[in-house]
């Protein structure tokens, strides 16, 4: 089951990322959260910026409004007005 949360609900975003990244290295600051999975990472900021990286591609976007996390499928989707991007946790 997926959880959809607004970036404006920052404490909830951080909690979802901590759970999503439990198999990785989760670090947080006052206005950001980052999860490293070896050669892959995802970083979110309170202002709605997303940065991800994997061996073959990177993704950056500002103005993200929603985060959709599917812990069972190992997928994190960010949604903005004109884009939807899904990051898949390495190893599922």
Secondary structure, DSSP 8 states (H G I E B T S, - for coil): -EEEEETTSHHHHHHHHHHHTTTSEEEE-SSEEEEEETTEEEEEETTS-EEEE-SS-EEEES---EEEEETTTTEEEEE-SS-EEEEE-TT-
